[in-house]
């Protein structure tokens, strides 16, 4: 994570959810695997999995 977090969330990195496109803000629990986080919620994870299974 670049810089130091001082309580202002605008300094935290963000990226869009693969399923819905909603911006996700970095969270402490995602610290070790932020690069592999794709979905903002379980609902989006299930929808994303359903979309990919329909393609094959």
PDBQT receptor file of N, H, CA, C and O in Angstrom, charges set to zero:
ATOM      1  N   UNK A   1       0.847  -1.174   0.000  1.00  0.00    +0.000 N 
ATOM      2  CA  UNK A   1       0.000   0.000   0.000  1.00  0.00    +0.000 C 
ATOM      3  C   UNK A   1       0.891   1.234   0.000  1.00  0.00    +0.000 C 
ATOM      4  O   UNK A   1       1.759   1.365   0.863  1.00  0.00    +0.000 OA
ATOM      5  N   UNK A   2       0.693   2.136  -0.947  1.00  0.00    +0.000 N 
ATOM      6  H   UNK A   2      -0.012   2.030  -1.648  1.00  0.00    +0.000 HD
ATOM      7  CA  UNK A   2       1.552   3.309  -1.027  1.00  0.00    +0.000 C 
ATOM      8  C   UNK A   2       1.258   4.302   0.093  1.00  0.00    +0.000 C 
ATOM      9  O   UNK A   2       0.098   4.535   0.433  1.00  0.00    +0.000 OA
ATOM     10  N   UNK A   3       2.298   4.878   0.659  1.00  0.00    +0.000 N 
ATOM     11  H   UNK A   3       3.240   4.688   0.382  1.00  0.00    +0.000 HD
ATOM     12  CA  UNK A   3       2.133   5.901   1.687  1.00  0.00    +0.000 C 
ATOM     13  C   UNK A   3       1.593   5.347   2.989  1.00  0.00    +0.000 C 
ATOM     14  O   UNK A   3       1.436   4.137   3.151  1.00  0.00    +0.000 OA
ATOM     15  N   UNK A   4       1.318   6.229   3.892  1.00  0.00    +0.000 N 
ATOM     16  H   UNK A   4       1.446   7.212   3.761  1.00  0.00    +0.000 HD
ATOM     17  CA  UNK A   4       0.770   5.842   5.187  1.00  0.00    +0.000 C 
ATOM     18  C   UNK A   4      -0.692   6.220   5.266  1.00  0.00    +0.000 C 
ATOM     19  O   UNK A   4      -1.080   7.291   4.799  1.00  0.00    +0.000 OA
ATOM     20  N   UNK A   5      -1.506   5.367   5.844  1.00  0.00    +0.000 N 
ATOM     21  H   UNK A   5      -1.191   4.497   6.223  1.00  0.00    +0.000 HD
ATOM     22  CA  UNK A   5      -2.921   5.648   6.035  1.00  0.00    +0.000 C 
ATOM     23  C   UNK A   5      -3.079   6.506   7.278  1.00  0.00    +0.000 C 
ATOM     24  O   UNK A   5      -2.669   6.109   8.369  1.00  0.00    +0.000 OA
ATOM     25  N   UNK A   6      -3.671   7.677   7.116  1.00  0.00    +0.000 N 
ATOM     26  H   UNK A   6      -4.005   8.000   6.230  1.00  0.00    +0.000 HD
ATOM     27  CA  UNK A   6      -3.838   8.625   8.225  1.00  0.00    +0.000 C 
ATOM     28  C   UNK A   6      -5.311   8.828   8.574  1.00  0.00    +0.000 C 
ATOM     29  O   UNK A   6      -5.661   9.864   9.140  1.00  0.00    +0.000 OA
ATOM     30  N   UNK A   7      -6.181   7.871   8.254  1.00  0.00    +0.000 N 
ATOM     31  H   UNK A   7      -5.896   7.030   7.795  1.00  0.00    +0.000 HD
ATOM     32  CA  UNK A   7      -7.594   8.002   8.549  1.00  0.00    +0.000 C 
ATOM     33  C   UNK A   7      -8.390   8.577   7.395  1.00  0.00    +0.000 C 
ATOM     34  O   UNK A   7      -9.616   8.658   7.475  1.00  0.00    +0.000 OA
ATOM     35  N   UNK A   8      -7.727   8.976   6.327  1.00  0.00    +0.000 N 
ATOM     36  H   UNK A   8      -6.731   8.910   6.262  1.00  0.00    +0.000 HD
ATOM     37  CA  UNK A   8      -8.405   9.525   5.161  1.00  0.00    +0.000 C 
ATOM     38  C   UNK A   8      -8.426   8.456   4.070  1.00  0.00    +0.000 C 
ATOM     39  O   UNK A   8      -7.380   8.121   3.514  1.00  0.00    +0.000 OA
ATOM     40  N   UNK A   9      -9.592   7.925   3.763  1.00  0.00    +0.000 N 
ATOM     41  H   UNK A   9     -10.442   8.197   4.214  1.00  0.00    +0.000 HD
ATOM     42  CA  UNK A   9      -9.699   6.804   2.839  1.00  0.00    +0.000 C 
ATOM     43  C   UNK A   9      -9.407   7.168   1.387  1.00  0.00    +0.000 C 
ATOM     44  O   UNK A   9      -9.268   6.275   0.551  1.00  0.00    +0.000 OA
ATOM     45  N   UNK A  10      -9.312   8.446   1.072  1.00  0.00    +0.000 N 
ATOM     46  H   UNK A  10      -9.425   9.171   1.751  1.00  0.00    +0.000 HD
ATOM     47  CA  UNK A  10      -9.012   8.829  -0.305  1.00  0.00    +0.000 C 
ATOM     48  C   UNK A  10      -7.603   8.413  -0.712  1.00  0.00    +0.000 C 
ATOM     49  O   UNK A  10      -7.299   8.358  -1.904  1.00  0.00    +0.000 OA
ATOM     50  N   UNK A  11      -6.733   8.118   0.262  1.00  0.00    +0.000 N 
ATOM     51  H   UNK A  11      -6.980   8.163   1.230  1.00  0.00    +0.000 HD
ATOM     52  CA  UNK A  11      -5.373   7.685  -0.042  1.00  0.00    +0.000 C 
ATOM     53  C   UNK A  11      -5.275   6.184  -0.298  1.00  0.00    +0.000 C 
ATOM     54  O   UNK A  11      -4.241   5.714  -0.774  1.00  0.00    +0.000 OA
ATOM     55  N   UNK A  12      -6.316   5.426   0.002  1.00  0.00    +0.000 N 
ATOM     56  H   UNK A  12      -7.155   5.808   0.388  1.00  0.00    +0.000 HD
ATOM     57  CA  UNK A  12      -6.287   3.983  -0.199  1.00  0.00    +0.000 C 
ATOM     58  C   UNK A  12      -6.501   3.646  -1.672  1.00  0.00    +0.000 C 
ATOM     59  O   UNK A  12      -7.258   4.335  -2.356  1.00  0.00    +0.000 OA
ATOM     60  N   UNK A  13      -5.847   2.596  -2.169  1.00  0.00    +0.000 N 
ATOM     61  H   UNK A  13      -5.232   2.036  -1.613  1.00  0.00    +0.000 HD
ATOM     62  CA  UNK A  13      -6.040   2.209  -3.562  1.00  0.00    +0.000 C 
ATOM     63  C   UNK A  13      -7.442   1.645  -3.804  1.00  0.00    +0.000 C 
ATOM     64  O   UNK A  13      -8.053   1.077  -2.899  1.00  0.00    +0.000 OA
ATOM     65  N   UNK A  14      -7.938   1.804  -5.011  1.00  0.00    +0.000 N 
ATOM     66  H   UNK A  14      -7.442   2.265  -5.746  1.00  0.00    +0.000 HD
ATOM     67  CA  UNK A  14      -9.251   1.275  -5.395  1.00  0.00    +0.000 C 
ATOM     68  C   UNK A  14      -9.113   0.534  -6.721  1.00  0.00    +0.000 C 
ATOM     69  O   UNK A  14      -8.156   0.736  -7.468  1.00  0.00    +0.000 OA
ATOM     70  N   UNK A  15     -10.089  -0.324  -6.992  1.00  0.00    +0.000 N 
ATOM     71  H   UNK A  15     -10.866  -0.487  -6.385  1.00  0.00    +0.000 HD
ATOM     72  CA  UNK A  15     -10.193  -0.976  -8.295  1.00  0.00    +0.000 C 
ATOM     73  C   UNK A  15     -11.636  -1.423  -8.472  1.00  0.00    +0.000 C 
ATOM     74  O   UNK A  15     -12.337  -1.615  -7.479  1.00  0.00    +0.000 OA
ATOM     75  N   UNK A  16     -12.103  -1.594  -9.710  1.00  0.00    +0.000 N 
ATOM     76  H   UNK A  16     -11.534  -1.438 -10.517  1.00  0.00    +0.000 HD
ATOM     77  CA  UNK A  16     -13.505  -1.956  -9.942  1.00  0.00    +0.000 C 
ATOM     78  C   UNK A  16     -13.764  -3.449  -9.748  1.00  0.00    +0.000 C 
ATOM     79  O   UNK A  16     -12.893  -4.284  -9.990  1.00  0.00    +0.000 OA
ATOM     80  N   UNK A  17     -14.973  -3.760  -9.309  1.00  0.00    +0.000 N 
ATOM     81  H   UNK A  17     -15.681  -3.081  -9.112  1.00  0.00    +0.000 HD
ATOM     82  CA  UNK A  17     -15.426  -5.146  -9.193  1.00  0.00    +0.000 C 
ATOM     83  C   UNK A  17     -15.602  -5.707 -10.600  1.00  0.00    +0.000 C 
ATOM     84  O   UNK A  17     -16.109  -5.014 -11.482  1.00  0.00    +0.000 OA
ATOM     85  N   UNK A  18     -15.197  -6.935 -10.816  1.00  0.00    +0.000 N 
ATOM     86  H   UNK A  18     -14.785  -7.498 -10.100  1.00  0.00    +0.000 HD
ATOM     87  CA  UNK A  18     -15.295  -7.575 -12.127  1.00  0.00    +0.000 C 
ATOM     88  C   UNK A  18     -16.750  -7.788 -12.537  1.00  0.00    +0.000 C 
ATOM     89  O   UNK A  18     -17.077  -7.677 -13.719  1.00  0.00    +0.000 OA
ATOM     90  N   UNK A  19     -17.626  -8.092 -11.582  1.00  0.00    +0.000 N 
ATOM     91  H   UNK A  19     -17.360  -8.183 -10.623  1.00  0.00    +0.000 HD
ATOM     92  CA  UNK A  19     -19.014  -8.412 -11.895  1.00  0.00    +0.000 C 
ATOM     93  C   UNK A  19     -19.895  -7.174 -12.079  1.00  0.00    +0.000 C 
ATOM     94  O   UNK A  19     -20.651  -7.089 -13.047  1.00  0.00    +0.000 OA
ATOM     95  N   UNK A  20     -19.798  -6.207 -11.144  1.00  0.00    +0.000 N 
ATOM     96  H   UNK A  20     -19.184  -6.276 -10.358  1.00  0.00    +0.000 HD
ATOM     97  CA  UNK A  20     -20.727  -5.074 -11.180  1.00  0.00    +0.000 C 
ATOM     98  C   UNK A  20     -20.067  -3.749 -11.541  1.00  0.00    +0.000 C 
ATOM     99  O   UNK A  20     -20.762  -2.790 -11.877  1.00  0.00    +0.000 OA
ATOM    100  N   UNK A  21     -18.755  -3.677 -11.479  1.00  0.00    +0.000 N 
ATOM    101  H   UNK A  21     -18.190  -4.455 -11.206  1.00  0.00    +0.000 HD
ATOM    102  CA  UNK A  21     -18.052  -2.451 -11.812  1.00  0.00    +0.000 C 
ATOM    103  C   UNK A  21     -17.965  -1.444 -10.678  1.00  0.00    +0.000 C 
ATOM    104  O   UNK A  21     -17.373  -0.380 -10.853  1.00  0.00    +0.000 OA
ATOM    105  N   UNK A  22     -18.537  -1.749  -9.525  1.00  0.00    +0.000 N 
ATOM    106  H   UNK A  22     -19.018  -2.613  -9.383  1.00  0.00    +0.000 HD
ATOM    107  CA  UNK A  22     -18.500  -0.854  -8.367  1.00  0.00    +0.000 C 
ATOM    108  C   UNK A  22     -17.058  -0.738  -7.863  1.00  0.00    +0.000 C 
ATOM    109  O   UNK A  22     -16.363  -1.749  -7.764  1.00  0.00    +0.000 OA
ATOM    110  N   UNK A  23     -16.599   0.474  -7.545  1.00  0.00    +0.000 N 
ATOM    111  H   UNK A  23     -17.164   1.295  -7.626  1.00  0.00    +0.000 HD
ATOM    112  CA  UNK A  23     -15.230   0.610  -7.053  1.00  0.00    +0.000 C 
ATOM    113  C   UNK A  23     -15.058  -0.001  -5.661  1.00  0.00    +0.000 C 
ATOM    114  O   UNK A  23     -15.882   0.216  -4.772  1.00  0.00    +0.000 OA
ATOM    115  N   UNK A  24     -13.990  -0.760  -5.486  1.00  0.00    +0.000 N 
ATOM    116  H   UNK A  24     -13.321  -0.937  -6.208  1.00  0.00    +0.000 HD
ATOM    117  CA  UNK A  24     -13.673  -1.376  -4.194  1.00  0.00    +0.000 C 
ATOM    118  C   UNK A  24     -12.464  -0.659  -3.616  1.00  0.00    +0.000 C 
ATOM    119  O   UNK A  24     -11.488  -0.419  -4.327  1.00  0.00    +0.000 OA
ATOM    120  N   UNK A  25     -12.516  -0.318  -2.347  1.00  0.00    +0.000 N 
ATOM    121  H   UNK A  25     -13.308  -0.512  -1.770  1.00  0.00    +0.000 HD
ATOM    122  CA  UNK A  25     -11.408   0.318  -1.654  1.00  0.00    +0.000 C 
ATOM    123  C   UNK A  25     -10.629  -0.748  -0.889  1.00  0.00    +0.000 C 
ATOM    124  O   UNK A  25     -11.206  -1.682  -0.332  1.00  0.00    +0.000 OA
ATOM    125  N   UNK A  26      -9.324  -0.591  -0.873  1.00  0.00    +0.000 N 
ATOM    126  H   UNK A  26      -8.855   0.168  -1.325  1.00  0.00    +0.000 HD
ATOM    127  CA  UNK A  26      -8.430  -1.514  -0.174  1.00  0.00    +0.000 C 
ATOM    128  C   UNK A  26      -8.882  -1.696   1.267  1.00  0.00    +0.000 C 
ATOM    129  O   UNK A  26      -9.280  -0.738   1.930  1.00  0.00    +0.000 OA
ATOM    130  N   UNK A  27      -8.817  -2.945   1.749  1.00  0.00    +0.000 N 
ATOM    131  H   UNK A  27      -8.493  -3.723   1.210  1.00  0.00    +0.000 HD
ATOM    132  CA  UNK A  27      -9.141  -3.279   3.139  1.00  0.00    +0.000 C 
ATOM    133  C   UNK A  27      -7.984  -4.038   3.760  1.00  0.00    +0.000 C 
ATOM    134  O   UNK A  27      -7.228  -4.718   3.068  1.00  0.00    +0.000 OA
ATOM    135  N   UNK A  28      -7.855  -3.916   5.066  1.00  0.00    +0.000 N 
ATOM    136  H   UNK A  28      -8.469  -3.363   5.629  1.00  0.00    +0.000 HD
ATOM    137  CA  UNK A  28      -6.770  -4.579   5.795  1.00  0.00    +0.000 C 
ATOM    138  C   UNK A  28      -6.801  -6.095   5.581  1.00  0.00    +0.000 C 
ATOM    139  O   UNK A  28      -5.745  -6.711   5.438  1.00  0.00    +0.000 OA
ATOM    140  N   UNK A  29      -7.991  -6.708   5.556  1.00  0.00    +0.000 N 
ATOM    141  H   UNK A  29      -8.849  -6.208   5.673  1.00  0.00    +0.000 HD
ATOM    142  CA  UNK A  29      -8.088  -8.159   5.383  1.00  0.00    +0.000 C 
ATOM    143  C   UNK A  29      -7.611  -8.592   4.001  1.00  0.00    +0.000 C 
ATOM    144  O   UNK A  29      -7.259  -9.756   3.812  1.00  0.00    +0.000 OA
ATOM    145  N   UNK A  30      -7.593  -7.667   3.023  1.00  0.00    +0.000 N 
ATOM    146  H   UNK A  30      -7.879  -6.722   3.177  1.00  0.00    +0.000 HD
ATOM    147  CA  UNK A  30      -7.131  -7.978   1.672  1.00  0.00    +0.000 C 
ATOM    148  C   UNK A  30      -5.657  -7.638   1.484  1.00  0.00    +0.000 C 
ATOM    149  O   UNK A  30      -5.153  -7.704   0.362  1.00  0.00    +0.000 OA
ATOM    150  N   UNK A  31      -4.963  -7.280   2.546  1.00  0.00    +0.000 N 
ATOM    151  H   UNK A  31      -5.372  -7.227   3.457  1.00  0.00    +0.000 HD
ATOM    152  CA  UNK A  31      -3.593  -6.789   2.461  1.00  0.00    +0.000 C 
ATOM    153  C   UNK A  31      -2.660  -7.740   1.708  1.00  0.00    +0.000 C 
ATOM    154  O   UNK A  31      -1.892  -7.301   0.852  1.00  0.00    +0.000 OA
ATOM    155  N   UNK A  32      -2.719  -9.027   2.014  1.00  0.00    +0.000 N 
ATOM    156  H   UNK A  32      -3.343  -9.384   2.710  1.00  0.00    +0.000 HD
ATOM    157  CA  UNK A  32      -1.782  -9.984   1.420  1.00  0.00    +0.000 C 
ATOM    158  C   UNK A  32      -2.172 -10.426   0.015  1.00  0.00    +0.000 C 
ATOM    159  O   UNK A  32      -1.315 -10.873  -0.747  1.00  0.00    +0.000 OA
ATOM    160  N   UNK A  33      -3.451 -10.308  -0.342  1.00  0.00    +0.000 N 
ATOM    161  H   UNK A  33      -4.147  -9.945   0.277  1.00  0.00    +0.000 HD
ATOM    162  CA  UNK A  33      -3.873 -10.773  -1.663  1.00  0.00    +0.000 C 
ATOM    163  C   UNK A  33      -4.688  -9.737  -2.437  1.00  0.00    +0.000 C 
ATOM    164  O   UNK A  33      -5.598 -10.098  -3.183  1.00  0.00    +0.000 OA
ATOM    165  N   UNK A  34      -4.368  -8.455  -2.264  1.00  0.00    +0.000 N 
ATOM    166  H   UNK A  34      -3.628  -8.162  -1.658  1.00  0.00    +0.000 HD
ATOM    167  CA  UNK A  34      -5.095  -7.374  -2.945  1.00  0.00    +0.000 C 
ATOM    168  C   UNK A  34      -5.077  -7.553  -4.462  1.00  0.00    +0.000 C 
ATOM    169  O   UNK A  34      -6.066  -7.249  -5.130  1.00  0.00    +0.000 OA
ATOM    170  N   UNK A  35      -3.983  -8.033  -5.003  1.00  0.00    +0.000 N 
ATOM    171  H   UNK A  35      -3.180  -8.280  -4.461  1.00  0.00    +0.000 HD
ATOM    172  CA  UNK A  35      -3.877  -8.227  -6.452  1.00  0.00    +0.000 C 
ATOM    173  C   UNK A  35      -4.864  -9.270  -6.970  1.00  0.00    +0.000 C 
ATOM    174  O   UNK A  35      -5.285  -9.191  -8.124  1.00  0.00    +0.000 OA
ATOM    175  N   UNK A  36      -5.238 -10.238  -6.147  1.00  0.00    +0.000 N 
ATOM    176  H   UNK A  36      -4.896 -10.302  -5.210  1.00  0.00    +0.000 HD
ATOM    177  CA  UNK A  36      -6.134 -11.302  -6.604  1.00  0.00    +0.000 C 
ATOM    178  C   UNK A  36      -7.605 -11.047  -6.263  1.00  0.00    +0.000 C 
ATOM    179  O   UNK A  36      -8.463 -11.837  -6.658  1.00  0.00    +0.000 OA
ATOM    180  N   UNK A  37      -7.917  -9.975  -5.545  1.00  0.00    +0.000 N 
ATOM    181  H   UNK A  37      -7.220  -9.333  -5.224  1.00  0.00    +0.000 HD
ATOM    182  CA  UNK A  37      -9.307  -9.654  -5.208  1.00  0.00    +0.000 C 
ATOM    183  C   UNK A  37     -10.005  -9.171  -6.471  1.00  0.00    +0.000 C 
ATOM    184  O   UNK A  37      -9.542  -8.234  -7.121  1.00  0.00    +0.000 OA
ATOM    185  N   UNK A  38     -11.130  -9.815  -6.822  1.00  0.00    +0.000 N 
ATOM    186  H   UNK A  38     -11.506 -10.577  -6.294  1.00  0.00    +0.000 HD
ATOM    187  CA  UNK A  38     -11.852  -9.474  -8.046  1.00  0.00    +0.000 C 
ATOM    188  C   UNK A  38     -13.267  -8.985  -7.782  1.00  0.00    +0.000 C 
ATOM    189  O   UNK A  38     -13.796  -8.177  -8.545  1.00  0.00    +0.000 OA
ATOM    190  N   UNK A  39     -13.880  -9.462  -6.718  1.00  0.00    +0.000 N 
ATOM    191  H   UNK A  39     -13.451 -10.119  -6.099  1.00  0.00    +0.000 HD
ATOM    192  CA  UNK A  39     -15.286  -9.190  -6.467  1.00  0.00    +0.000 C 
ATOM    193  C   UNK A  39     -15.481  -8.401  -5.178  1.00  0.00    +0.000 C 
ATOM    194  O   UNK A  39     -14.722  -8.563  -4.222  1.00  0.00    +0.000 OA
ATOM    195  N   UNK A  40     -16.519  -7.532  -5.155  1.00  0.00    +0.000 N 
ATOM    196  H   UNK A  40     -17.135  -7.400  -5.931  1.00  0.00    +0.000 HD
ATOM    197  CA  UNK A  40     -16.767  -6.695  -3.984  1.00  0.00    +0.000 C 
ATOM    198  C   UNK A  40     -17.598  -7.409  -2.927  1.00  0.00    +0.000 C 
ATOM    199  O   UNK A  40     -17.613  -6.982  -1.772  1.00  0.00    +0.000 OA
ATOM    200  N   UNK A  41     -18.292  -8.489  -3.294  1.00  0.00    +0.000 N 
ATOM    201  H   UNK A  41     -18.280  -8.836  -4.232  1.00  0.00    +0.000 HD
ATOM    202  CA  UNK A  41     -19.159  -9.172  -2.339  1.00  0.00    +0.000 C 
ATOM    203  C   UNK A  41     -19.366 -10.625  -2.763  1.00  0.00    +0.000 C 
ATOM    204  O   UNK A  41     -18.980 -11.025  -3.861  1.00  0.00    +0.000 OA
ATOM    205  N   UNK A  42     -19.980 -11.407  -1.876  1.00  0.00    +0.000 N 
ATOM    206  H   UNK A  42     -20.293 -11.082  -0.983  1.00  0.00    +0.000 HD
ATOM    207  CA  UNK A  42     -20.309 -12.795  -2.207  1.00  0.00    +0.000 C 
ATOM    208  C   UNK A  42     -21.334 -12.844  -3.334  1.00  0.00    +0.000 C 
ATOM    209  O   UNK A  42     -21.268 -13.721  -4.196  1.00  0.00    +0.000 OA
ATOM    210  N   UNK A  43     -22.271 -11.919  -3.331  1.00  0.00    +0.000 N 
ATOM    211  H   UNK A  43     -22.325 -11.207  -2.631  1.00  0.00    +0.000 HD
ATOM    212  CA  UNK A  43     -23.285 -11.865  -4.392  1.00  0.00    +0.000 C 
ATOM    213  C   UNK A  43     -22.619 -11.706  -5.766  1.00  0.00    +0.000 C 
ATOM    214  O   UNK A  43     -22.961 -12.421  -6.708  1.00  0.00    +0.000 OA
ATOM    215  N   UNK A  44     -21.676 -10.777  -5.875  1.00  0.00    +0.000 N 
ATOM    216  H   UNK A  44     -21.398 -10.197  -5.109  1.00  0.00    +0.000 HD
ATOM    217  CA  UNK A  44     -20.971 -10.574  -7.141  1.00  0.00    +0.000 C 
ATOM    218  C   UNK A  44     -20.107 -11.779  -7.501  1.00  0.00    +0.000 C 
ATOM    219  O   UNK A  44     -19.977 -12.112  -8.679  1.00  0.00    +0.000 OA
ATOM    220  N   UNK A  45     -19.519 -12.433  -6.513  1.00  0.00    +0.000 N 
ATOM    221  H   UNK A  45     -19.624 -12.164  -5.556  1.00  0.00    +0.000 HD
ATOM    222  CA  UNK A  45     -18.708 -13.622  -6.767  1.00  0.00    +0.000 C 
ATOM    223  C   UNK A  45     -19.571 -14.716  -7.390  1.00  0.00    +0.000 C 
ATOM    224  O   UNK A  45     -19.153 -15.377  -8.340  1.00  0.00    +0.000 OA
ATOM    225  N   UNK A  46     -20.773 -14.904  -6.850  1.00  0.00    +0.000 N 
ATOM    226  H   UNK A  46     -21.112 -14.367  -6.078  1.00  0.00    +0.000 HD
ATOM    227  CA  UNK A  46     -21.684 -15.918  -7.386  1.00  0.00    +0.000 C 
ATOM    228  C   UNK A  46     -22.166 -15.551  -8.784  1.00  0.00    +0.000 C 
ATOM    229  O   UNK A  46     -22.261 -16.415  -9.656  1.00  0.00    +0.000 OA
ATOM    230  N   UNK A  47     -22.469 -14.278  -9.002  1.00  0.00    +0.000 N 
ATOM    231  H   UNK A  47     -22.391 -13.576  -8.294  1.00  0.00    +0.000 HD
ATOM    232  CA  UNK A  47     -22.900 -13.830 -10.324  1.00  0.00    +0.000 C 
ATOM    233  C   UNK A  47     -21.768 -13.967 -11.336  1.00  0.00    +0.000 C 
ATOM    234  O   UNK A  47     -21.995 -14.367 -12.478  1.00  0.00    +0.000 OA
ATOM    235  N   UNK A  48     -20.553 -13.636 -10.917  1.00  0.00    +0.000 N 
ATOM    236  H   UNK A  48     -20.369 -13.311  -9.989  1.00  0.00    +0.000 HD
ATOM    237  CA  UNK A  48     -19.389 -13.748 -11.808  1.00  0.00    +0.000 C 
ATOM    238  C   UNK A  48     -19.113 -15.187 -12.170  1.00  0.00    +0.000 C 
ATOM    239  O   UNK A  48     -18.785 -15.484 -13.319  1.00  0.00    +0.000 OA
ATOM    240  N   UNK A  49     -19.240 -16.098 -11.198  1.00  0.00    +0.000 N 
ATOM    241  H   UNK A  49     -19.506 -15.856 -10.265  1.00  0.00    +0.000 HD
ATOM    242  CA  UNK A  49     -19.028 -17.524 -11.461  1.00  0.00    +0.000 C 
ATOM    243  C   UNK A  49     -20.098 -18.052 -12.406  1.00  0.00    +0.000 C 
ATOM    244  O   UNK A  49     -19.805 -18.875 -13.272  1.00  0.00    +0.000 OA
ATOM    245  N   UNK A  50     -21.318 -17.594 -12.252  1.00  0.00    +0.000 N 
ATOM    246  H   UNK A  50     -21.556 -16.925 -11.548  1.00  0.00    +0.000 HD
ATOM    247  CA  UNK A  50     -22.410 -18.035 -13.115  1.00  0.00    +0.000 C 
ATOM    248  C   UNK A  50     -22.187 -17.561 -14.542  1.00  0.00    +0.000 C 
ATOM    249  O   UNK A  50     -22.455 -18.304 -15.486  1.00  0.00    +0.000 OA
ATOM    250  N   UNK A  51     -21.703 -16.339 -14.716  1.00  0.00    +0.000 N 
ATOM    251  H   UNK A  51     -21.486 -15.736 -13.949  1.00  0.00    +0.000 HD
ATOM    252  CA  UNK A  51     -21.426 -15.796 -16.055  1.00  0.00    +0.000 C 
ATOM    253  C   UNK A  51     -20.343 -16.576 -16.746  1.00  0.00    +0.000 C 
ATOM    254  O   UNK A  51     -20.455 -16.855 -17.940  1.00  0.00    +0.000 OA
ATOM    255  N   UNK A  52     -19.275 -16.945 -16.019  1.00  0.00    +0.000 N 
ATOM    256  H   UNK A  52     -19.184 -16.719 -15.049  1.00  0.00    +0.000 HD
ATOM    257  CA  UNK A  52     -18.174 -17.656 -16.650  1.00  0.00    +0.000 C 
ATOM    258  C   UNK A  52     -18.561 -19.096 -16.975  1.00  0.00    +0.000 C 
ATOM    259  O   UNK A  52     -18.074 -19.648 -17.961  1.00  0.00    +0.000 OA
ATOM    260  N   UNK A  53     -19.428 -19.721 -16.168  1.00  0.00    +0.000 N 
ATOM    261  H   UNK A  53     -19.824 -19.273 -15.366  1.00  0.00    +0.000 HD
ATOM    262  CA  UNK A  53     -19.830 -21.083 -16.455  1.00  0.00    +0.000 C 
ATOM    263  C   UNK A  53     -20.774 -21.150 -17.655  1.00  0.00    +0.000 C 
ATOM    264  O   UNK A  53     -20.843 -22.180 -18.326  1.00  0.00    +0.000 OA
ATOM    265  N   UNK A  54     -21.496 -20.074 -17.932  1.00  0.00    +0.000 N 
ATOM    266  H   UNK A  54     -21.439 -19.238 -17.387  1.00  0.00    +0.000 HD
ATOM    267  CA  UNK A  54     -22.390 -20.049 -19.078  1.00  0.00    +0.000 C 
ATOM    268  C   UNK A  54     -21.602 -19.927 -20.389  1.00  0.00    +0.000 C 
ATOM    269  O   UNK A  54     -22.073 -20.359 -21.441  1.00  0.00    +0.000 OA
ATOM    270  N   UNK A  55     -20.433 -19.354 -20.324  1.00  0.00    +0.000 N 
ATOM    271  H   UNK A  55     -20.050 -19.003 -19.470  1.00  0.00    +0.000 HD
ATOM    272  CA  UNK A  55     -19.608 -19.149 -21.537  1.00  0.00    +0.000 C 
ATOM    273  C   UNK A  55     -19.015 -20.451 -22.048  1.00  0.00    +0.000 C 
ATOM    274  O   UNK A  55     -18.773 -20.577 -23.248  1.00  0.00    +0.000 OA
ATOM    275  N   UNK A  56     -18.775 -21.416 -21.183  1.00  0.00    +0.000 N 
ATOM    276  H   UNK A  56     -18.971 -21.313 -20.208  1.00  0.00    +0.000 HD
ATOM    277  CA  UNK A  56     -18.107 -22.646 -21.618  1.00  0.00    +0.000 C 
ATOM    278  C   UNK A  56     -19.081 -23.680 -22.104  1.00  0.00    +0.000 C 
ATOM    279  O   UNK A  56     -18.675 -24.771 -22.504  1.00  0.00    +0.000 OA
TER     280      UNK A  56
